[in-house]
């Protein structure tokens, strides 16, 4: 059991007090250099057992014996001197360089020896490695292996420690580019020149699954491990497997997944749609081009003119009008101009998507159907989380464009719509007459008969207001109609398209949203009664018109009277219906 320092110091003081008492044969004094010396005590009656040497000056007068206070100060000075030496030990660094052992000025050799001894113990001591990096797990694992292979040539995978001992070595297949996978070792990796092992794994940082390095090594190899981790971070920045690609991600919490691989982003398999293949009404195309396509294709000009590349865009409109097609065209444009495209499967993880996009900026985050979270039990908190993610302090200055879509603009809160969160709201509607003709030309391609003017036909009028999927189906069915002519060459005429479109009217009407009937039961009943009276009056009029002579003036007057009676009967019936409804 160790005593507290204060108690030790007190015991030393008591001991010094005993030592400092005058001896009956000798007295203590100080020489010219203030060093303690012994001299014979002139008051002693007995002779001293030992005489001082000639080197010790004898001061018979004004002798000054050491009292307890002086002895205590001497010990304190010694303690202070030792503390200074210890501070020098802490400030000293040992570097292996050249062939000389260089001791700093003012440092005693015994102090340098102590420093070397401490350094030796530190280097031989085993230390734990536990470093988390703000990098995607798959990205970090790939970068980790690349660094080890480049710097050390090879590594040995000795497996993982399990409940029943060491498990066999494990290798994880990670997609490193569209259609390409690499086998990454995960376990205790033995690295040449490093005593110990390192394991690439995962950890949590700000509630996000990120890359982590765990392991164990000797203190002398810690600088090597630190260098490896720094090189991994630099490798992921310079040769990222995700930057500039189209990515699909959900950013699930690790506890909501069945395996670590479920947290990995995947490369999006989207159709290569060019921006000019996304056809809307002219005003819609202009808004999408200015707010979305121009910042991506003119990034350098935006930076030079201090135009922020952090934007929020909302595409609102009914189902099937082309919002998802816009995502595919945006992904194509991003890959052509070095932007990262992130298709977010769950809009509730928008904050995590921002953290991901900040690593790979400039980037576009595309999330559909934001209105789906409105009807949830905790929708208010979820909306607040999304709003905070869109204009939080962490996102200031980042080059990230957020594109959200909704089929129900009426459910979006005003707070969400304010500039800074959503800078542009683009209404996306079914194509008008002019847009419908352009869609027919795109879908039909070189199958259109050049002898016919599509603009002068009724094709635009027939397809006005139909969604792009319907227009495409009309063109495909028109090809079947064109095959009936047996001309040997398949060509489409405006008549083929018109006939097919008219034949699909019933099908198209089923896809249209019916307006809800919000009338009360009384109003509906009144309408039915009034409609019955109108039908009865109509039958009377038609019967009288068949029995009359069409050429006589009298019949004309009769028909005129019948028409007046019909109007009166209809008006009277509607008045009665209104009165009953009231």
C-alpha positions in Angstrom: 0.0 0.0 0.0 1.6 3.3 -1.1 1.6 6.4 1.1 0.3 9.7 -0.2 3.1 12.2 -1.2 2.1 14.7 1.5 2.7 12.1 4.2 6.1 11.0 2.7 7.2 14.7 2.6 6.2 15.2 6.2 8.2 12.1 7.3 11.3 13.4 5.4 11.0 16.8 7.2 10.9 15.0 10.6 13.9 13.0 9.7 15.8 16.0 8.5 15.0 17.8 11.8 16.7 15.0 13.7 19.7 15.1 11.4 20.0 18.8 11.6 20.6 18.9 15.5 24.1 20.0 16.5 26.4 17.1 17.4 28.3 17.3 20.7 31.6 16.9 18.9 31.0 18.5 15.5 29.2 21.6 14.3 27.8 22.3 10.8 28.8 25.4 8.9 29.0 26.6 5.2 32.0 27.5 3.2 32.4 30.4 0.7 30.5 28.4 -1.9 27.7 27.8 0.5 28.4 24.1 0.8 27.8 22.5 4.2 31.0 21.6 6.2 31.7 20.0 9.5 34.0 21.7 12.1 34.9 20.7 15.7 32.5 21.9 18.2 34.4 24.3 20.4 31.9 23.9 23.3 32.4 20.1 23.4 34.5 18.8 26.3 35.4 15.5 24.5 37.7 15.3 21.6 36.3 14.5 18.2 36.9 11.0 16.9 37.9 12.5 13.5 39.6 15.7 12.5 38.6 17.6 9.4 41.0 17.6 6.5 43.0 20.6 5.5 40.7 21.1 2.5 37.9 21.8 4.9 38.2 25.4 6.1 37.6 25.9 9.8 35.4 28.7 10.7 35.7 29.4 14.4 33.7 32.5 14.3 30.1 33.1 13.1 29.6 29.3 12.4 26.2 28.6 10.9 24.8 25.2 11.7 22.0 23.6 9.4 18.6 23.9 10.9 15.5 21.8 9.9 14.1 24.6 7.6 17.4 24.8 5.6 17.5 21.0 5.2 13.9 21.0 4.0 14.7 23.6 1.4 17.6 21.6 0.2 15.4 18.5 -0.3 12.8 20.6 -2.1 15.5 22.0 -4.4 16.5 18.4 -5.2 12.9 17.4 -5.9 12.5 20.5 -8.2 15.6 19.5 -10.1 14.4 16.0 -10.5 11.0 17.3 -11.8 12.8 19.4 -14.4 14.7 16.4 -15.6 11.5 14.5 -15.9 10.0 17.3 -18.0 13.0 17.1 -20.2 12.3 13.4 -20.6 8.8 14.1 -21.7 9.8 16.8 -24.2 12.6 14.7 -25.7 11.9 12.8 -28.9 13.9 9.9 -30.2 14.6 9.7 -34.0 16.6 7.1 -35.8 18.8 9.1 -38.1 22.4 8.7 -39.1 25.1 7.0 -37.1 25.5 9.3 -34.0 23.7 9.2 -30.6 23.1 12.9 -30.1 22.2 14.1 -26.6 20.5 17.6 -26.4 22.4 20.4 -24.7 21.7 20.6 -21.0 20.6 17.0 -20.6 22.7 14.7 -18.4 23.7 11.3 -19.7 21.7 9.5 -17.0 18.6 11.5 -18.2 19.3 10.5 -21.8 19.6 6.8 -20.6 16.3 7.0 -18.8 14.7 8.5 -22.0 16.1 5.6 -24.1 14.9 3.1 -21.5 11.4 4.5 -21.6 11.4 4.6 -25.4 12.4 1.0 -25.5 9.6 -0.1 -23.1 7.2 2.0 -25.2 8.3 0.4 -28.5 8.0 -3.2 -27.1 4.6 -2.6 -25.6 1.6 -3.9 -27.5 -1.0 -1.3 -28.4 -4.6 -1.6 -29.8 -5.5 0.1 -33.0 -9.0 1.5 -33.3 -9.4 4.2 -36.0 -12.6 5.2 -37.7 -12.6 7.1 -41.0 -15.5 9.0 -42.6 -15.4 6.7 -45.6 -17.9 4.2 -46.9 -17.1 0.7 -45.7 -16.8 -0.8 -49.2 -14.7 2.1 -50.4 -12.4 1.9 -47.4 -11.9 -1.9 -47.7 -10.9 -1.6 -51.3 -8.6 1.3 -50.6 -7.0 -0.6 -47.7 -6.2 -3.6 -49.8 -4.8 -1.4 -52.6 -2.5 0.4 -50.2 -1.1 -2.8 -48.7 -0.5 -4.4 -52.1 1.3 -1.3 -53.3 3.4 -0.7 -50.3 4.1 -4.3 -49.0 3.5 -6.5 -52.1 1.3 -9.0 -50.2 -0.6 -9.6 -47.0 -1.5 -12.8 -45.1 -5.0 -13.4 -44.0 -5.0 -15.5 -40.8 -8.8 -15.4 -40.3 -10.9 -14.1 -37.4 -11.1 -14.9 -33.8 -14.4 -16.5 -33.0 -16.2 -17.9 -30.0 -14.6 -21.3 -30.6 -11.2 -20.0 -31.7 -9.8 -18.8 -35.0 -12.1 -19.0 -38.0 -10.8 -19.7 -41.5 -9.8 -16.7 -43.6 -12.8 -14.8 -45.2 -13.0 -12.9 -48.4 -15.7 -10.4 -49.3 -16.8 -9.7 -52.9 -17.2 -6.0 -53.4 -18.5 -4.3 -56.5 -15.8 -1.8 -57.5 -17.3 -0.6 -60.8 -20.4 -1.3 -62.9 -20.3 -5.1 -63.5 -16.9 -5.7 -61.8 -16.2 -7.2 -58.4 -13.0 -7.7 -56.4 -12.3 -10.2 -53.6 -11.3 -8.3 -50.4 -9.7 -10.1 -47.4 -11.4 -9.5 -44.1 -9.8 -10.9 -41.0 -6.5 -10.5 -39.1 -4.1 -9.5 -41.8 -0.4 -10.0 -41.2 1.7 -7.3 -42.8 5.4 -7.7 -43.5 7.6 -5.6 -41.2 4.8 -5.0 -38.6 4.5 -7.1 -35.5 0.8 -7.7 -35.0 -2.2 -7.6 -37.2 -4.8 -5.3 -38.8 -8.5 -5.9 -39.7 -10.6 -3.8 -42.1 -14.1 -3.6 -40.6 -16.9 -1.1 -39.9 -17.9 1.4 -37.2 -20.5 4.1 -36.5 -19.9 7.8 -36.9 -22.8 10.2 -36.4 -25.2 7.3 -36.7 -23.7 6.3 -40.1 -21.9 3.1 -41.0 -18.3 3.9 -42.0 -14.9 2.3 -42.5 -12.8 1.3 -39.5 -9.4 -0.3 -38.9 -8.9 -2.4 -35.8 -5.8 -4.4 -34.8 -2.8 -4.8 -32.5 0.9 -4.0 -33.0 4.1 -3.1 -31.1 4.6 0.5 -30.2 7.6 0.7 -32.5 5.3 0.0 -35.5 2.6 2.5 -34.6 4.0 5.1 -37.0 3.8 2.5 -39.8 0.1 1.8 -39.1 -0.6 5.6 -38.9 1.1 5.9 -42.3 -1.1 3.1 -43.8 -4.3 4.7 -42.5 -3.3 8.1 -43.9 -2.5 6.5 -47.3 -5.9 4.7 -47.3 -7.7 8.0 -46.8 -5.7 9.6 -49.6 -6.3 6.5 -51.9 -10.1 6.8 -51.4 -10.0 10.4 -52.4 -7.8 10.0 -55.4 -9.1 6.7 -56.8 -12.7 6.5 -55.5 -14.8 3.6 -56.7 -18.0 5.8 -56.4 -17.0 9.3 -57.5 -18.4 10.2 -61.0 -20.8 7.1 -61.1 -24.5 6.6 -60.7 -25.1 5.1 -57.3 -28.2 3.6 -55.7 -28.3 3.6 -51.9 -30.6 3.2 -49.0 -28.2 4.0 -46.1 -29.8 1.5 -43.7 -28.9 1.3 -40.1 -26.7 -1.8 -39.5 -29.2 -3.3 -37.1 -31.8 -3.2 -39.9 -29.7 -5.3 -42.2 -29.0 -9.0 -42.5 -25.4 -8.6 -43.4 -22.7 -5.9 -43.8 -23.1 -6.0 -47.6 -26.6 -4.7 -47.3 -25.2 -1.3 -46.3 -23.0 -1.0 -49.4 -24.2 1.3 -52.2 -24.7 -0.3 -55.6 -24.0 1.0 -59.1 -27.3 2.1 -60.7 -28.4 0.2 -63.8 -30.3 3.0 -65.5 -31.1 3.3 -69.2 -28.8 5.7 -71.0 -31.4 8.4 -71.5 -30.1 11.7 -73.0 -31.5 15.0 -71.6 -33.0 15.8 -75.1 -35.0 12.6 -75.0 -37.0 13.8 -72.0 -39.8 15.6 -73.6 -42.3 17.9 -71.8 -44.2 21.0 -72.6 -41.7 23.8 -73.6 -42.1 25.7 -70.3 -41.4 22.6 -68.3 -38.4 21.7 -70.3 -37.0 25.2 -69.8 -37.4 25.1 -66.0 -35.7 21.7 -65.7 -32.9 22.7 -68.0 -32.1 25.9 -66.2 -32.4 24.6 -62.6 -30.9 21.1 -63.1 -29.1 20.5 -66.4 -27.2 23.8 -66.7 -25.4 23.6 -63.3 -24.3 20.1 -64.1 -23.1 20.8 -67.7 -21.7 24.3 -66.9 -20.1 23.7 -63.5 -16.9 25.6 -64.1 -18.8 28.7 -65.3 -21.1 28.5 -62.2 -18.0 28.5 -59.9 -16.3 31.4 -61.8 -19.5 33.5 -61.5 -20.1 32.6 -57.8 -23.3 30.7 -58.6 -24.1 28.3 -55.8 -24.2 24.6 -56.8 -26.2 23.7 -53.7 -29.8 23.7 -54.9 -33.1 22.1 -54.1 -35.6 21.2 -56.8 -39.1 19.7 -56.5 -40.7 18.0 -59.5 -44.5 17.8 -58.8 -47.1 16.2 -61.0 -49.4 13.1 -61.4 -48.1 9.6 -62.0 -46.4 8.7 -65.3 -45.6 12.2 -66.5 -41.9 11.7 -66.8 -40.4 12.5 -63.4 -38.5 9.2 -63.1 -37.3 9.5 -66.7 -35.8 12.8 -65.6 -33.7 10.9 -63.1 -32.3 8.7 -65.8 -31.4 11.7 -68.0 -29.8 13.4 -65.0 -27.7 10.3 -64.2 -26.4 10.3 -67.8 -25.5 13.9 -67.7 -23.7 13.5 -64.4 -21.5 10.7 -65.7 -20.6 12.9 -68.7 -19.5 15.8 -66.6 -17.8 14.2 -63.6 -20.7 14.5 -61.1 -21.8 11.7 -58.8 -25.5 10.7 -59.1 -27.1 9.2 -56.0 -30.5 7.6 -56.3 -31.9 7.5 -52.7 -34.3 4.7 -52.1 -35.6 6.0 -48.8 -36.0 9.8 -48.5 -36.0 9.5 -44.7 -32.2 8.9 -44.9 -31.6 12.2 -46.6 -29.2 13.4 -43.9 -27.0 10.3 -44.4 -27.2 10.8 -48.2 -25.9 14.4 -47.7 -22.9 13.0 -45.7 -22.2 10.6 -48.5 -22.7 13.2 -51.3 -20.3 15.6 -49.5 -17.5 13.1 -49.9 -18.1 12.7 -53.6 -19.3 16.2 -54.6 -20.2 17.6 -56.9 -23.2 15.3 -56.7 -26.9 15.0 -57.3 -29.3 13.3 -54.8 -32.5 12.1 -56.4 -35.4 10.9 -54.1 -38.9 10.1 -55.3 -42.3 10.3 -53.7 -41.5 12.6 -50.7 -45.2 12.8 -50.0 -45.2 9.1 -48.8 -43.8 10.2 -45.4 -46.6 12.7 -44.9 -49.1 10.1 -43.8 -46.8 8.4 -41.3 -47.5 8.3 -37.5 -44.4 10.4 -36.9 -44.6 12.5 -40.0 -44.0 15.9 -38.4 -40.7 14.8 -36.9 -39.7 13.1 -40.1 -40.4 16.3 -42.1 -38.4 18.3 -39.7 -35.5 15.9 -40.1 -35.6 16.3 -43.8 -35.8 20.1 -43.6 -32.9 20.2 -41.2 -30.9 18.0 -43.5 -31.6 20.2 -46.5 -30.5 23.5 -44.9 -28.4 22.4 -42.0 -25.0 23.9 -41.2 -23.2 20.8 -42.3 -24.5 21.3 -45.9 -23.5 24.9 -46.3 -21.2 25.4 -49.2 -21.4 21.9 -50.5 -21.9 21.3 -54.2 -25.0 19.0 -54.0 -28.2 19.4 -55.9 -31.2 17.7 -54.3 -34.1 16.6 -56.6 -37.3 15.5 -54.9 -40.5 14.4 -56.5 -44.1 14.2 -55.4 -47.5 13.2 -56.8 -49.4 15.3 -54.3 -48.1 18.8 -54.0 -51.0 19.7 -51.7 -49.4 17.6 -49.0 -46.1 19.4 -49.0 -45.7 21.9 -46.1 -45.0 25.6 -46.8 -41.9 25.3 -44.6 -40.5 22.7 -47.0 -41.3 24.9 -50.1 -39.3 28.0 -48.9 -36.2 29.0 -50.9 -33.0 27.6 -49.3 -34.6 24.2 -49.1 -36.4 24.1 -52.4 -35.2 26.8 -54.8 -37.4 25.6 -57.7 -40.8 23.9 -58.0 -41.4 22.5 -61.5 -44.9 21.4 -62.4 -44.6 18.3 -64.6 -47.8 17.6 -66.5 -48.8 15.3 -69.4 -47.5 16.5 -72.8 -49.5 19.0 -74.7 -50.2 18.8 -78.5 -46.8 20.0 -79.6 -44.9 17.8 -77.1 -47.0 14.8 -78.1 -46.0 15.1 -81.7 -42.3 15.3 -80.7 -42.7 12.2 -78.6 -44.3 10.3 -81.6 -41.3 11.3 -83.7 -38.9 10.1 -81.1 -40.6 6.7 -80.6 -41.3 6.1 -84.3 -37.8 7.2 -85.5 -37.2 6.5 -89.2 -40.5 4.5 -89.5 -42.6 7.6 -90.1 -43.6 8.0 -93.8 -41.8 11.1 -95.1 -44.7 11.7 -97.5 -47.0 12.8 -94.7 -46.9 15.9 -92.6 -47.4 14.9 -89.0 -47.9 18.5 -87.8 -50.8 18.9 -90.2 -52.5 15.8 -89.0 -54.8 15.2 -86.0 -52.3 13.1 -84.2 -51.4 16.0 -81.8 -55.0 16.7 -81.0 -55.8 13.0 -80.4 -52.8 12.5 -78.0 -52.9 15.9 -76.3 -52.8 15.3 -72.5 -51.8 11.7 -72.6 -48.8 10.5 -70.6 -45.6 9.4 -72.4 -46.2 5.7 -71.7 -49.5 5.8 -73.5 -48.0 7.7 -76.5 -45.3 5.1 -76.8 -47.8 2.3 -76.7 -49.8 4.0 -79.4 -46.7 4.1 -81.6 -46.0 0.4 -81.0 -49.5 -0.7 -81.8 -49.5 1.5 -84.9 -46.7 -0.7 -86.3 -49.1 -3.6 -86.2 -51.7 -1.6 -88.1 -49.1 -0.7 -90.7 -48.3 -4.4 -91.3 -51.8 -4.9 -92.8 -50.8 -3.0 -96.0 -48.3 -5.7 -97.1 -46.1 -3.1 -98.8 -42.9 -4.9 -97.8 -41.6 -1.9 -96.0 -42.9 -0.9 -92.6 -43.8 2.7 -92.5 -46.1 4.6 -90.3 -48.6 7.2 -91.5 -50.6 9.7 -89.4 -53.7 7.7 -90.1 -52.2 4.6 -88.5 -51.4 6.5 -85.4 -54.8 8.3 -85.2 -56.7 5.0 -85.6 -54.7 3.3 -83.0 -55.0 6.2 -80.6 -58.8 6.4 -81.0 -59.0 2.6 -80.3 -57.1 3.1 -77.1 -59.3 5.9 -75.8 -61.3 3.5 -73.5 -58.1 2.1 -72.1 -56.6 5.6 -71.6 -59.8 6.8 -69.9 -59.4 4.1 -67.3 -56.0 5.5 -66.4 -57.2 9.0 -65.8 -58.0 10.1 -62.3 -61.7 10.4 -61.6 -62.9 13.5 -59.8 -64.4 12.5 -56.4 -68.1 13.1 -55.9 -68.3 15.1 -52.8 -72.1 15.7 -52.9 -74.3 14.6 -50.0 -76.8 11.7 -50.3 -79.7 14.2 -50.6 -78.0 16.1 -53.4 -77.3 12.9 -55.3 -81.0 11.8 -54.8 -82.3 15.2 -56.0 -80.1 14.9 -59.1 -81.5 11.4 -59.9 -85.1 12.6 -59.5 -84.5 15.7 -61.7 -82.8 13.6 -64.3 -85.9 11.3 -64.4 -88.2 14.2 -65.0 -86.0 15.5 -67.8 -85.9 12.0 -69.5 -89.8 11.7 -69.3 -90.2 15.2 -70.9 -87.8 14.3 -73.6 -89.7 11.1 -74.5 -93.0 13.2 -74.8 -91.3 15.7 -77.1 -89.8 13.0 -79.4 -93.2 11.2 -79.6 -95.1 14.3 -80.6 -92.4 15.2 -83.2 -92.9 11.8 -84.9 -96.7 12.2 -85.3 -96.7 15.7 -86.6 -96.3 16.8 -90.2 -92.7 18.1 -90.6 -93.6 20.5 -93.4 -96.6 22.3 -91.9 -96.2 25.6 -90.0 -98.6 24.2 -87.4 -96.1 21.4 -86.7 -93.4 23.9 -86.3 -95.4 25.8 -83.8 -96.2 22.5 -82.0 -92.6 21.6 -81.9 -91.7 25.0 -80.6 -94.3 24.7 -77.9 -93.1 21.2 -77.0 -89.6 22.6 -76.7 -90.8 25.3 -74.5 -92.7 22.8 -72.4 -89.6 20.7 -72.1 -87.6 23.6 -70.8 -90.4 24.5 -68.4 -90.7 20.9 -67.2 -86.9 20.6 -66.8 -86.7 23.9 -64.9 -89.7 23.0 -62.7 -88.2 19.6 -62.0 -84.8 21.1 -61.0 -86.5 23.6 -58.7 -88.4 20.8 -57.0 -85.2 18.8 -56.6 -83.4 21.8 -55.1 -86.3 22.4 -52.7 -86.2 18.7 -51.6 -82.4 18.8 -51.2 -82.8 21.8 -48.9 
